[in-house]
């Protein structure tokens, strides 16, 4: 009893029994709202994990595509071009296996939600495969040809279930046995072709250093056609495409400078020194822009 004549309240008087407290917690955690948020959490976690897996696969595609481009730049110096192209085909086969894994991750998903995760890899792949196509045919590969290469059909033994086991095949197995495809969007195609112009400019300068006079003029005509196509698009296309227009113009200017040096000053400057002169000389486009 306190000095005022009242009884003190004991601490354990406000404590609920342990069984009642656990029952209260179980009723709170089992409410429909919390169960809905738990399902939302699992769905978001699965989506984020898939997004990270796609980013890693896209990074692998980018790295292997760059290595293939470095390999193709040796076409000027090697004697057996066919062997070099065969080696690049083997590398492209490995790259397409990575792209097939991306397609498998996107089964049953909205591709637009994950497009930013694997778009850089597809752009680099377009750049590499178009570079190889130019070396082979001196022409530009089309979007339909690229998408046709990215249709993956399962092997014969994996496609067909025997007639006796046809009824036992689950719906998921039948879905996996269907052909997979990952279509390159027109924007990714244009961005990859815009990056191709830089590789063609490097091929032109390298060919001049190796006393190859025909390649610069072939590349110059090819780049002019691409530049005209991008000029028709102008500012009506995607924002990323318009940003590449200036880089494309720079590459075309350097190639045209190389052709000018070969035509006008080819007899004055030794062919072995032309590559150093071209690499050290600022392009005509940079001078116009005041760079």
C-alpha positions in Angstrom: 0.0 0.0 0.0 1.3 3.5 -0.8 1.5 6.5 1.5 -1.8 7.8 0.1 -3.6 4.7 1.1 -3.9 3.3 -2.4 -2.7 0.0 -3.6 0.1 0.1 -6.1 -0.5 -1.5 -9.5 1.7 -4.4 -10.0 3.6 -4.8 -13.3 2.2 -8.2 -14.1 -1.4 -7.0 -13.7 -1.3 -5.5 -17.3 0.4 -8.5 -18.8 -1.7 -10.8 -20.9 -1.2 -14.5 -20.7 1.3 -15.8 -23.2 -1.3 -18.0 -25.0 -3.7 -15.0 -25.5 -0.8 -12.9 -26.9 0.2 -15.6 -29.4 -3.4 -16.0 -30.5 -3.6 -12.2 -31.1 -0.4 -12.3 -33.2 -1.6 -15.2 -35.3 -4.9 -13.4 -36.0 -2.9 -10.3 -37.0 -0.6 -12.1 -39.4 -3.4 -14.0 -41.0 -5.4 -11.0 -42.1 -6.3 -10.8 -45.8 -4.5 -7.5 -46.3 -1.2 -8.9 -44.9 -1.5 -12.0 -46.9 -2.0 -9.9 -50.1 1.1 -7.8 -49.3 3.1 -11.0 -48.8 2.1 -12.2 -52.2 3.0 -8.8 -53.6 6.4 -9.1 -52.0 7.1 -12.5 -53.4 6.0 -11.3 -56.9 8.3 -8.2 -56.8 11.2 -10.2 -55.5 10.8 -12.7 -58.3 10.6 -9.9 -60.8 13.7 -8.2 -59.5 15.7 -11.5 -59.5 14.7 -12.2 -63.1 15.7 -8.6 -64.0 19.2 -9.1 -62.5 19.6 -12.4 -64.3 18.7 -10.8 -67.6 21.2 -8.0 -66.9 24.0 -10.6 -66.3 23.1 -12.4 -69.5 23.0 -9.2 -71.5 26.5 -8.3 -70.1 27.8 -11.7 -71.2 26.3 -11.1 -74.7 28.0 -7.7 -74.8 31.4 -9.0 -73.8 31.3 -11.9 -76.3 30.1 -9.6 -79.1 33.0 -7.2 -78.5 35.5 -10.1 -78.6 34.0 -11.2 -81.9 34.4 -7.7 -83.3 38.0 -7.6 -82.2 38.5 -10.9 -84.0 36.9 -9.7 -87.2 39.2 -6.7 -87.3 42.0 -9.1 -88.0 40.5 -9.7 -91.5 42.9 -7.1 -92.9 46.1 -8.8 -91.7 45.3 -12.6 -91.9 45.8 -14.6 -95.1 43.0 -17.1 -94.6 39.8 -15.1 -94.3 37.6 -18.2 -94.4 39.1 -19.6 -91.3 38.6 -16.3 -89.5 35.0 -16.1 -90.5 34.5 -19.7 -89.4 35.9 -18.9 -86.0 33.6 -15.9 -85.8 30.6 -18.2 -86.6 31.6 -20.4 -83.7 31.6 -17.4 -81.4 28.2 -16.3 -82.7 26.9 -19.7 -81.9 27.9 -19.3 -78.2 26.4 -15.8 -78.2 23.1 -17.1 -79.5 23.0 -19.7 -76.7 23.2 -16.8 -74.3 20.3 -15.0 -76.1 18.4 -18.3 -76.0 18.7 -18.2 -72.2 17.3 -14.7 -72.3 14.4 -15.9 -74.3 13.8 -18.7 -71.8 13.7 -16.2 -69.0 11.0 -14.2 -70.8 8.6 -17.1 -71.3 5.2 -16.0 -70.0 6.5 -12.5 -69.2 5.8 -9.1 -70.7 9.0 -8.4 -72.7 8.5 -4.6 -72.4 8.9 -4.7 -68.7 12.4 -6.3 -69.0 13.5 -4.7 -72.3 16.0 -2.3 -70.7 17.7 -5.2 -69.0 18.8 -7.0 -72.2 18.7 -4.2 -74.8 22.4 -3.3 -74.6 23.4 -6.9 -75.3 21.1 -7.0 -78.4 22.5 -3.8 -79.7 26.1 -5.1 -79.4 25.0 -8.3 -81.0 23.5 -6.4 -84.0 26.7 -4.5 -84.3 28.9 -7.6 -84.4 26.7 -9.7 -86.8 26.3 -6.7 -89.2 30.1 -6.2 -89.1 30.6 -9.9 -90.1 27.9 -9.6 -92.8 29.6 -6.6 -94.3 32.9 -8.4 -94.4 31.3 -11.3 -96.2 29.0 -9.5 -98.7 29.8 -5.8 -98.5 26.1 -5.2 -97.8 23.9 -4.3 -94.8 22.1 -7.1 -93.0 18.4 -6.6 -92.6 16.3 -6.8 -89.4 14.4 -9.8 -90.7 17.6 -11.8 -91.2 18.8 -11.0 -87.7 15.5 -12.0 -86.2 15.4 -15.2 -88.3 18.8 -16.2 -86.6 17.2 -15.7 -83.2 14.5 -18.4 -83.6 15.5 -21.3 -81.5 14.0 -24.7 -82.1 14.5 -27.6 -79.6 16.4 -30.7 -80.7 14.6 -33.5 -82.4 14.8 -35.7 -79.3 13.5 -33.0 -77.1 10.7 -31.8 -79.4 8.7 -35.0 -79.8 7.2 -36.9 -77.0 6.4 -40.5 -77.9 2.8 -41.4 -78.6 2.7 -43.5 -75.4 3.9 -40.7 -73.2 2.0 -37.9 -75.0 -0.7 -37.9 -72.4 1.8 -37.7 -69.5 3.6 -34.6 -70.8 2.7 -31.7 -68.6 1.7 -28.3 -69.9 5.0 -26.7 -68.8 7.0 -29.3 -70.8 4.9 -28.8 -73.9 5.5 -25.0 -73.5 9.2 -25.5 -73.2 9.2 -27.7 -76.4 7.8 -24.9 -78.5 10.2 -22.8 -80.6 11.7 -19.8 -78.7 12.4 -16.5 -80.3 13.7 -13.1 -79.1 12.9 -10.4 -81.7 15.2 -7.4 -82.0 13.2 -4.2 -82.0 13.7 -1.6 -84.8 15.2 0.8 -82.2 17.8 -1.7 -81.1 18.6 -2.5 -84.7 19.1 1.2 -85.6 21.3 1.7 -82.6 23.4 -1.3 -83.4 23.8 -0.1 -87.0 24.8 3.3 -85.8 27.6 1.7 -83.7 28.7 -0.3 -86.7 29.8 2.9 -88.4 32.5 3.4 -85.8 33.9 -0.1 -86.4 33.8 0.4 -90.2 35.8 3.7 -89.7 38.4 1.7 -87.7 38.5 -0.9 -90.4 39.1 1.8 -93.0 42.1 3.3 -91.1 43.6 -0.1 -90.5 43.3 -1.1 -94.1 45.1 2.1 -95.1 48.0 1.1 -92.8 48.1 -2.3 -94.5 48.3 -0.7 -98.0 44.7 -1.7 -98.8 43.4 1.0 -101.2 40.1 -0.5 -102.1 38.5 -1.0 -98.7 38.4 2.8 -97.7 36.3 3.6 -100.9 34.0 0.7 -100.3 33.5 1.7 -96.7 32.9 5.3 -97.7 30.1 4.5 -100.1 28.5 2.1 -97.6 28.6 4.8 -94.8 27.2 7.4 -97.1 24.2 5.2 -97.7 23.7 4.6 -94.0 24.1 8.3 -93.3 21.4 9.1 -95.9 19.1 6.6 -94.2 19.6 8.1 -90.8 19.1 11.6 -92.2 15.7 10.6 -93.5 14.7 9.6 -90.0 15.9 12.9 -88.6 14.2 13.9 -85.3 11.1 11.8 -86.0 12.7 8.6 -84.7 13.5 7.6 -81.1 15.7 9.9 -79.0 18.5 7.5 -78.8 18.8 7.2 -82.6 19.0 11.0 -83.0 21.9 11.1 -80.5 23.9 8.6 -82.6 23.5 10.8 -85.7 26.4 13.1 -84.8 28.7 10.2 -84.1 27.8 8.6 -87.5 28.6 11.9 -89.1 32.0 12.0 -87.5 32.8 8.5 -88.7 31.8 9.3 -92.2 34.0 12.5 -92.1 37.1 10.5 -91.1 36.5 7.9 -93.8 36.1 10.6 -96.4 39.3 12.3 -95.2 41.0 9.0 -95.7 39.7 8.7 -99.2 40.8 12.3 -99.9 44.3 11.5 -98.7 44.6 8.4 -100.8 43.3 10.2 -104.0 45.0 13.6 -103.7 48.1 13.1 -101.6 48.6 9.4 -102.0 51.7 9.9 -104.2 53.2 12.5 -101.8 52.9 10.6 -98.5 54.2 7.0 -98.3 51.5 4.4 -97.9 53.0 3.1 -94.6 52.7 6.6 -93.1 49.2 7.4 -94.2 47.5 5.7 -91.2 49.5 7.8 -88.8 48.7 11.0 -90.7 45.0 10.1 -90.7 44.8 9.3 -87.0 46.6 12.5 -86.0 44.7 14.8 -88.3 41.4 16.2 -87.0 38.4 15.4 -89.2 36.7 17.9 -91.3 33.5 17.6 -89.2 35.4 18.5 -86.0 36.8 21.6 -87.6 33.4 22.7 -88.7 32.1 22.2 -85.1 35.1 24.1 -83.6 36.4 21.1 -81.7 
